Amino acid sequence: MKTLGTERLVLRMFREEDLEEYSAMAADPEVTRYLGDGSTLSRADAWRQMAMILGHWQLRGYGMWAVEESATGRLAGRIGFFNPEGWPGFELGWTLAREFWGRGYATEGARAALEYGFTEMGRERVISLIRPANAPSVRVAERLGERLEGSVELSGGEALVYGLTRDDWLATRREGKLVS
């Protein structure tokens, strides 16, 4: 369970004391409208989701990190990998509490996770599953170098599949074509 650091963020394991901020994020309908079926989570369901995230680490050896803002120590959201049984592929995902939107944190944290996935984990391909109306997440995927590959039915709705191979990621890095 590796901890990652960026200029402004720490990607670390979830802790019990994250529940207050995590449950507030999961109860915000603006945050959850593009996740799963769009429903908010109760405090008890947020607890279960944190436990599922930690269980994913146990079962798969990777998962979502809690995103901590370095300057304040506050929980900003989650970023990392998700690939439960029956999932369309090795997914890189991100969810931030609304007060942390618009700061570039999703791109910053996802870049660190993406690098870890390709270099440390040796993954050949990463996808991101994004609801068509979620324009901010589409922009994050595009900044990461991901390209639209198609769509899938997921949790009762359409999800766009954005993808990136390690070879394309390496070529983009060599050419210095990362988008801010």
C-alpha beads as a LAMMPS data file, in Angstrom:
LAMMPS data file: protein, C-alpha beads

180 atoms
179 bonds

1 atom types
1 bond types

-500.0 500.0 xlo xhi
-500.0 500.0 ylo yhi
-500.0 500.0 zlo zhi

Masses

1 110.0

Atoms # bond

1 1 1 0.000 0.000 0.000
2 1 1 2.241 2.684 -1.410
3 1 1 1.872 6.364 -0.500
4 1 1 2.370 8.862 -3.336
5 1 1 3.186 12.537 -3.079
6 1 1 2.796 15.442 -5.468
7 1 1 3.530 19.127 -5.110
8 1 1 0.253 19.751 -3.248
9 1 1 -1.195 16.331 -2.430
10 1 1 -0.548 13.146 -0.504
11 1 1 -2.191 9.981 -1.845
12 1 1 -2.413 7.592 1.093
13 1 1 -4.522 4.839 2.589
14 1 1 -7.876 5.692 4.081
15 1 1 -8.015 5.977 7.872
16 1 1 -10.938 5.762 10.256
17 1 1 -10.643 9.482 10.991
18 1 1 -11.385 10.211 7.301
19 1 1 -15.000 9.141 7.764
20 1 1 -16.354 12.593 8.663
21 1 1 -14.974 14.322 5.564
22 1 1 -15.524 11.307 3.300
23 1 1 -19.162 10.930 4.329
24 1 1 -19.758 14.662 3.767
25 1 1 -18.324 14.319 0.240
26 1 1 -20.392 11.185 -0.457
27 1 1 -23.573 12.926 0.758
28 1 1 -23.165 15.849 -1.670
29 1 1 -25.477 15.321 -4.687
30 1 1 -23.232 17.492 -6.893
31 1 1 -20.284 15.183 -6.164
32 1 1 -22.183 11.914 -6.636
33 1 1 -24.389 12.757 -9.611
34 1 1 -21.987 11.089 -12.082
35 1 1 -20.943 8.193 -9.811
36 1 1 -22.681 4.823 -9.991
37 1 1 -26.406 5.464 -10.168
38 1 1 -25.953 9.066 -8.996
39 1 1 -27.220 8.449 -5.467
40 1 1 -25.705 10.049 -2.414
41 1 1 -24.458 7.851 0.415
42 1 1 -25.453 7.826 4.049
43 1 1 -22.712 7.946 6.679
44 1 1 -23.035 4.164 7.146
45 1 1 -22.777 3.587 3.371
46 1 1 -19.746 5.901 3.186
47 1 1 -18.131 3.763 5.905
48 1 1 -18.873 0.619 3.903
49 1 1 -17.448 2.220 0.768
50 1 1 -14.220 3.126 2.580
51 1 1 -14.008 -0.477 3.795
52 1 1 -14.600 -1.729 0.227
53 1 1 -11.803 0.536 -1.029
54 1 1 -9.426 -0.922 1.569
55 1 1 -10.629 -4.433 0.723
56 1 1 -9.859 -3.788 -2.951
57 1 1 -6.260 -3.098 -1.890
58 1 1 -6.190 -6.412 -0.003
59 1 1 -7.673 -8.456 -2.825
60 1 1 -6.039 -6.809 -5.847
61 1 1 -2.911 -5.212 -4.388
62 1 1 -3.952 -1.754 -5.633
63 1 1 -6.885 0.594 -5.296
64 1 1 -8.068 4.097 -4.541
65 1 1 -5.990 6.368 -2.360
66 1 1 -7.368 8.957 0.007
67 1 1 -6.288 12.359 -1.326
68 1 1 -4.998 14.674 1.365
69 1 1 -4.270 18.321 0.729
70 1 1 -0.689 18.772 1.947
71 1 1 -1.098 22.366 3.125
72 1 1 -4.093 21.655 5.371
73 1 1 -4.090 17.902 6.013
74 1 1 -7.733 17.823 4.909
75 1 1 -9.253 14.959 2.951
76 1 1 -9.903 16.252 -0.574
77 1 1 -11.283 13.044 -2.098
78 1 1 -10.077 9.814 -3.662
79 1 1 -7.936 8.967 -6.678
80 1 1 -6.649 5.638 -7.856
81 1 1 -7.392 2.330 -9.456
82 1 1 -10.558 0.273 -9.498
83 1 1 -11.136 -3.092 -11.096
84 1 1 -13.713 -5.181 -9.235
85 1 1 -15.048 -8.460 -10.582
86 1 1 -16.811 -7.934 -13.915
87 1 1 -15.437 -4.407 -14.469
88 1 1 -14.618 -3.314 -18.054
89 1 1 -10.897 -2.907 -17.282
90 1 1 -8.174 -1.450 -15.090
91 1 1 -9.697 1.937 -14.296
92 1 1 -8.089 5.131 -13.073
93 1 1 -10.731 7.234 -11.340
94 1 1 -10.994 10.421 -9.315
95 1 1 -13.580 12.033 -7.077
96 1 1 -13.031 15.242 -5.136
97 1 1 -15.138 17.092 -2.587
98 1 1 -16.741 20.133 -4.179
99 1 1 -14.659 22.668 -2.262
100 1 1 -11.533 21.219 -3.934
101 1 1 -12.849 21.476 -7.504
102 1 1 -11.148 23.813 -9.946
103 1 1 -7.697 23.641 -8.341
104 1 1 -6.167 21.062 -10.680
105 1 1 -6.022 18.437 -7.931
106 1 1 -7.755 15.712 -9.968
107 1 1 -5.228 16.045 -12.786
108 1 1 -2.270 16.344 -10.403
109 1 1 -3.225 13.301 -8.353
110 1 1 -4.290 11.215 -11.347
111 1 1 -0.958 11.924 -13.076
112 1 1 0.903 10.574 -10.042
113 1 1 -1.324 7.482 -9.955
114 1 1 -0.975 6.980 -13.715
115 1 1 2.813 7.122 -13.505
116 1 1 2.741 4.606 -10.656
117 1 1 0.435 2.313 -12.648
118 1 1 2.648 2.316 -15.720
119 1 1 6.086 2.324 -14.066
120 1 1 5.754 0.528 -10.732
121 1 1 2.847 -1.776 -11.553
122 1 1 3.845 -2.457 -15.164
123 1 1 0.339 -1.940 -16.518
124 1 1 0.002 -1.843 -20.291
125 1 1 -3.309 0.046 -20.456
126 1 1 -5.474 2.194 -18.231
127 1 1 -9.066 3.287 -18.787
128 1 1 -11.284 5.900 -17.183
129 1 1 -15.061 5.456 -17.208
130 1 1 -16.876 8.786 -17.379
131 1 1 -20.556 9.700 -17.688
132 1 1 -21.104 11.634 -20.962
133 1 1 -22.371 14.777 -19.174
134 1 1 -19.348 14.948 -16.861
135 1 1 -17.356 17.504 -18.867
136 1 1 -14.849 18.300 -16.081
137 1 1 -13.800 14.639 -15.836
138 1 1 -13.552 14.371 -19.613
139 1 1 -11.130 17.327 -19.508
140 1 1 -9.056 15.585 -16.807
141 1 1 -8.877 12.395 -18.901
142 1 1 -7.791 14.393 -21.944
143 1 1 -5.126 16.247 -19.925
144 1 1 -3.777 12.843 -18.906
145 1 1 -3.510 11.892 -22.586
146 1 1 -6.455 9.509 -22.582
147 1 1 -8.518 9.230 -25.764
148 1 1 -12.161 8.334 -26.238
149 1 1 -12.381 4.660 -27.217
150 1 1 -16.123 4.009 -27.009
151 1 1 -18.778 3.499 -24.388
152 1 1 -20.177 0.781 -22.117
153 1 1 -23.310 0.222 -20.080
154 1 1 -22.360 0.662 -16.424
155 1 1 -24.489 0.876 -13.269
156 1 1 -27.652 1.520 -15.253
157 1 1 -26.263 4.158 -17.604
158 1 1 -23.798 4.920 -20.342
159 1 1 -20.142 5.492 -19.499
160 1 1 -17.591 6.766 -21.967
161 1 1 -14.386 4.728 -22.066
162 1 1 -11.256 6.866 -22.209
163 1 1 -8.020 4.906 -22.499
164 1 1 -4.271 5.228 -22.619
165 1 1 -1.541 2.681 -23.260
166 1 1 1.831 2.754 -21.579
167 1 1 3.533 3.193 -24.977
168 1 1 1.406 6.256 -25.788
169 1 1 2.000 7.637 -22.286
170 1 1 5.772 7.190 -22.666
171 1 1 5.725 8.835 -26.111
172 1 1 3.761 11.802 -24.732
173 1 1 6.237 12.199 -21.875
174 1 1 9.248 12.003 -24.224
175 1 1 7.743 14.620 -26.516
176 1 1 6.816 16.884 -23.604
177 1 1 3.185 17.017 -24.699
178 1 1 1.558 16.826 -21.262
179 1 1 -1.321 19.299 -21.057
180 1 1 -1.717 21.420 -17.940

Bonds

1 1 1 2
2 1 2 3
3 1 3 4
4 1 4 5
5 1 5 6
6 1 6 7
7 1 7 8
8 1 8 9
9 1 9 10
10 1 10 11
11 1 11 12
12 1 12 13
13 1 13 14
14 1 14 15
15 1 15 16
16 1 16 17
17 1 17 18
18 1 18 19
19 1 19 20
20 1 20 21
21 1 21 22
22 1 22 23
23 1 23 24
24 1 24 25
25 1 25 26
26 1 26 27
27 1 27 28
28 1 28 29
29 1 29 30
30 1 30 31
31 1 31 32
32 1 32 33
33 1 33 34
34 1 34 35
35 1 35 36
36 1 36 37
37 1 37 38
38 1 38 39
39 1 39 40
40 1 40 41
41 1 41 42
42 1 42 43
43 1 43 44
44 1 44 45
45 1 45 46
46 1 46 47
47 1 47 48
48 1 48 49
49 1 49 50
50 1 50 51
51 1 51 52
52 1 52 53
53 1 53 54
54 1 54 55
55 1 55 56
56 1 56 57
57 1 57 58
58 1 58 59
59 1 59 60
60 1 60 61
61 1 61 62
62 1 62 63
63 1 63 64
64 1 64 65
65 1 65 66
66 1 66 67
67 1 67 68
68 1 68 69
69 1 69 70
70 1 70 71
71 1 71 72
72 1 72 73
73 1 73 74
74 1 74 75
75 1 75 76
76 1 76 77
77 1 77 78
78 1 78 79
79 1 79 80
80 1 80 81
81 1 81 82
82 1 82 83
83 1 83 84
84 1 84 85
85 1 85 86
86 1 86 87
87 1 87 88
88 1 88 89
89 1 89 90
90 1 90 91
91 1 91 92
92 1 92 93
93 1 93 94
94 1 94 95
95 1 95 96
96 1 96 97
97 1 97 98
98 1 98 99
99 1 99 100
100 1 100 101
101 1 101 102
102 1 102 103
103 1 103 104
104 1 104 105
105 1 105 106
106 1 106 107
107 1 107 108
108 1 108 109
109 1 109 110
110 1 110 111
111 1 111 112
112 1 112 113
113 1 113 114
114 1 114 115
115 1 115 116
116 1 116 117
117 1 117 118
118 1 118 119
119 1 119 120
120 1 120 121
121 1 121 122
122 1 122 123
123 1 123 124
124 1 124 125
125 1 125 126
126 1 126 127
127 1 127 128
128 1 128 129
129 1 129 130
130 1 130 131
131 1 131 132
132 1 132 133
133 1 133 134
134 1 134 135
135 1 135 136
136 1 136 137
137 1 137 138
138 1 138 139
139 1 139 140
140 1 140 141
141 1 141 142
142 1 142 143
143 1 143 144
144 1 144 145
145 1 145 146
146 1 146 147
147 1 147 148
148 1 148 149
149 1 149 150
150 1 150 151
151 1 151 152
152 1 152 153
153 1 153 154
154 1 154 155
155 1 155 156
156 1 156 157
157 1 157 158
158 1 158 159
159 1 159 160
160 1 160 161
161 1 161 162
162 1 162 163
163 1 163 164
164 1 164 165
165 1 165 166
166 1 166 167
167 1 167 168
168 1 168 169
169 1 169 170
170 1 170 171
171 1 171 172
172 1 172 173
173 1 173 174
174 1 174 175
175 1 175 176
176 1 176 177
177 1 177 178
178 1 178 179
179 1 179 180
